């Protein structure tokens, strides 16, 4: 997987967090993983189609998810409900759209599939023995992760 894929998603995430939440990100160590595993409380999967195909998995802990929605809406939430899930899906959608816009400048024409939100821990998304990149990110309100599985169309 090319570094420009990872960099486009990292930069898009950094921009969205700075603009929407007024929060800076710190990048952890990039790792290659076998399956897209998330042990987080709130997970968003974005499908990618076009010149690149695959998926992006965002994993957020509950406390951070609720704090993000509080910052955006001004409303104190105590659980991840439909409103919180929708807001989380929209953040991932904006990040995905921005990342693919950046990749379009390098002549990758792609679309994102509407986000799927999974609440509660789950273990893995199978990718038919393919590898993904795991990008941990740290903020002042918590740590989250982005797992990227993207391949160029053959």
Rosetta blueprint (number, residue, H / E / L):
1 X L
2 X L
3 X H
4 X H
5 X H
6 X H
7 X H
8 X H
9 X H
10 X H
11 X H
12 X H
13 X H
14 X H
15 X H
16 X H
17 X H
18 X H
19 X H
20 X H
21 X H
22 X L
23 X L
24 X L
25 X L
26 X E
27 X E
28 X L
29 X L
30 X L
31 X E
32 X E
33 X E
34 X L
35 X L
36 X E
37 X E
38 X L
39 X L
40 X L
41 X L
42 X E
43 X E
44 X E
45 X E
46 X E
47 X E
48 X E
49 X E
50 X E
51 X L
52 X E
53 X E
54 X E
55 X E
56 X E
57 X E
58 X E
59 X E
60 X E
61 X L
62 X H
63 X H
64 X H
65 X H
66 X H
67 X H
68 X H
69 X H
70 X H
71 X H
72 X H
73 X H
74 X L
75 X L
76 X L
77 X L
78 X L
79 X L
80 X L
81 X L
82 X H
83 X H
84 X H
85 X H
86 X H
87 X H
88 X H
89 X H
90 X H
91 X H
92 X H
93 X H
94 X H
95 X H
96 X H
97 X H
98 X H
99 X H
100 X H
101 X H
102 X H
103 X H
104 X H
105 X L
106 X L
107 X L
108 X L
109 X L
110 X E
111 X E
112 X E
113 X E
114 X E
115 X E
116 X E
117 X E
118 X E
119 X E
120 X L
121 X L
122 X L
123 X L
124 X E
125 X E
126 X L
127 X L
128 X L
129 X L
130 X L
131 X L
132 X E
133 X E
134 X E
135 X E
136 X E
137 X E
138 X E
139 X E
140 X L
141 X L
142 X E
143 X E
144 X E
145 X E
146 X E
147 X E
148 X E
149 X E
150 X E
151 X E
152 X E
153 X L
154 X L
